[in-house]
Amino acid sequence: MGPGTVVLHQDFAGPRLPWLHHSTGALLPYIEIAGPPIRSTLAFEVTKPIPEDVMRRITENAYTVDEKLKLISAVQDRIDRDHTGGIPFKSVLELSKAFVCHYNGQHKRAWSIAKPLQNDEYLSRTRADHFAQLKKAYDNAPKVSTMSRLKKLVRKG
């Protein structure tokens, strides 16, 4: 992917594909986004050589959860809606962040990101199954007590 390469990211409106979103965030210093996505496809051109370590980290998925969330936020700062105005990419990308956490087993964090997005008209209409998946994982996750061992001993006494 050298300078002049044009990339079409299909399914960019898919929150369950967060690797598309955080990899794009990692590439932002080296690409020019062609404009608003066309429906679910984001087009960009590579404008600067991409360092090998960046490509390696992308291909090896070598970013922490927090790094991935920041990379997705950087994309949110650049993309709002598709060319028709129909797909609100800022909220789609926010839901993608929930899936970054979900895939990492951080179900409480994932649900805390996703829950308020249920009020988004587009997402509530088109991604109900996504919310159900995240809520089910949250409900089924083992609950960790916030009570310290000492507090438990004191309560028993």
C-alpha positions as CSV (number, residue, x, y, z in Angstrom):
1,M,0.0,0.0,0.0
2,G,2.3,2.7,-1.3
3,P,1.4,6.3,-2.2
4,G,-1.2,6.4,-4.9
5,T,-3.0,3.3,-3.7
6,V,-6.7,3.7,-3.5
7,V,-8.5,1.6,-0.9
8,L,-12.2,0.9,-0.7
9,H,-13.3,-0.2,2.8
10,Q,-16.5,-2.1,2.2
11,D,-18.9,-2.6,5.1
12,F,-17.5,0.5,6.9
13,A,-21.0,1.0,8.4
14,G,-20.7,-2.4,10.2
15,P,-20.1,-1.8,13.9
16,R,-19.2,-5.5,14.3
17,L,-16.2,-4.9,12.2
18,P,-14.2,-2.5,14.4
19,W,-10.9,-3.5,12.8
20,L,-11.9,-1.6,9.8
21,H,-12.4,1.5,11.9
22,H,-9.3,1.4,14.1
23,S,-7.0,0.4,11.3
24,T,-8.3,3.4,9.4
25,G,-7.5,5.5,12.4
26,A,-4.0,4.1,12.5
27,L,-3.6,5.1,8.8
28,L,-5.0,8.6,9.1
29,P,-1.5,10.3,9.0
30,Y,-0.8,8.6,5.7
31,I,-4.1,8.7,3.8
32,E,-6.5,11.2,2.4
33,I,-10.2,10.3,2.8
34,A,-12.0,10.9,-0.6
35,G,-15.1,12.3,1.1
36,P,-18.2,11.1,2.9
37,P,-18.7,7.3,2.6
38,I,-20.8,6.2,-0.3
39,R,-23.4,4.2,1.6
40,S,-21.3,1.7,3.5
41,T,-18.0,2.1,1.6
42,L,-15.2,4.5,2.6
43,A,-12.7,5.4,0.0
44,F,-9.2,6.7,0.7
45,E,-5.9,7.2,-1.1
46,V,-2.5,6.5,0.5
47,T,-0.6,9.8,0.2
48,K,2.5,9.1,2.3
49,P,4.6,5.9,2.8
50,I,3.1,3.9,5.6
51,P,5.9,2.8,8.1
52,E,6.4,-0.9,8.4
53,D,5.7,-0.8,12.2
54,V,2.3,0.7,11.5
55,M,1.4,-2.0,9.0
56,R,2.7,-4.7,11.3
57,R,0.6,-3.4,14.3
58,I,-2.5,-3.3,12.0
59,T,-2.0,-6.8,10.6
60,E,-1.1,-8.3,14.0
61,N,-3.9,-6.5,15.7
62,A,-1.3,-5.2,18.2
63,Y,-3.2,-2.3,19.7
64,T,-4.6,-2.2,23.2
65,V,-8.3,-1.7,23.7
66,D,-7.8,1.9,24.7
67,E,-5.6,2.6,21.7
68,K,-8.2,1.1,19.4
69,L,-10.9,3.4,21.0
70,K,-8.7,6.4,20.4
71,L,-8.1,5.4,16.8
72,I,-11.8,5.1,16.2
73,S,-12.3,8.5,17.8
74,A,-9.9,10.0,15.4
75,V,-12.0,8.6,12.5
76,Q,-15.1,10.0,14.1
77,D,-13.5,13.4,14.0
78,R,-13.2,13.1,10.2
79,I,-16.4,11.3,9.2
80,D,-19.9,12.3,10.0
81,R,-22.6,11.0,7.6
82,D,-22.6,9.2,4.3
83,H,-23.0,11.1,1.1
84,T,-26.8,10.8,1.3
85,G,-27.0,11.8,4.9
86,G,-28.6,8.5,5.8
87,I,-25.9,6.8,7.8
88,P,-24.7,8.6,10.9
89,F,-21.1,7.4,11.0
90,K,-20.3,9.1,14.3
91,S,-22.8,6.9,16.1
92,V,-22.0,3.8,14.0
93,L,-18.3,4.2,15.0
94,E,-19.3,4.7,18.6
95,L,-21.1,1.4,18.6
96,S,-18.0,-0.1,16.9
97,K,-16.1,0.9,20.1
98,A,-18.5,-1.2,22.1
99,F,-17.6,-4.2,19.9
100,V,-13.9,-3.5,20.5
101,C,-14.6,-4.0,24.2
102,H,-17.0,-6.9,23.7
103,Y,-14.4,-8.8,21.6
104,N,-11.9,-8.2,24.4
105,G,-14.3,-9.7,27.0
106,Q,-15.0,-6.3,28.6
107,H,-18.8,-6.8,28.5
108,K,-19.6,-4.2,31.1
109,R,-17.6,-1.6,29.4
110,A,-19.1,-2.6,26.0
111,W,-22.6,-2.2,27.3
112,S,-21.9,1.1,29.0
113,I,-20.9,2.4,25.5
114,A,-23.8,0.8,23.7
115,K,-26.7,1.4,26.1
116,P,-27.1,5.1,25.4
117,L,-26.8,4.5,21.7
118,Q,-30.1,2.7,21.8
119,N,-31.7,6.2,21.6
120,D,-30.1,6.8,18.2
121,E,-32.9,6.5,15.6
122,Y,-30.7,4.9,12.9
123,L,-29.0,2.4,15.2
124,S,-32.2,1.5,17.0
125,R,-33.9,0.8,13.6
126,T,-31.0,-1.0,11.9
127,R,-28.9,-2.6,14.7
128,A,-31.3,-4.0,17.2
129,D,-29.5,-7.4,17.0
130,H,-26.2,-5.7,17.8
131,F,-27.7,-4.3,21.0
132,A,-29.2,-7.6,21.9
133,Q,-25.8,-9.4,21.4
134,L,-24.0,-6.9,23.7
135,K,-26.8,-6.9,26.3
136,K,-26.8,-10.7,26.5
137,A,-23.1,-10.8,26.9
138,Y,-23.3,-8.2,29.7
139,D,-26.1,-10.1,31.4
140,N,-24.2,-13.4,31.2
141,A,-20.9,-12.0,32.4
142,P,-19.8,-13.0,35.8
143,K,-20.5,-10.2,38.3
144,V,-17.5,-9.1,40.3
145,S,-18.3,-8.0,43.8
146,T,-17.1,-4.5,44.6
147,M,-17.1,-5.5,48.3
148,S,-13.6,-6.1,49.6
149,R,-12.7,-9.2,51.4
150,L,-12.3,-7.2,54.6
151,K,-15.8,-5.8,54.3
152,K,-17.2,-9.3,53.8
153,L,-15.5,-10.5,56.9
154,V,-16.8,-7.6,58.9
155,R,-20.4,-8.2,57.7
156,K,-20.1,-11.9,58.8
157,G,-19.0,-10.9,62.3
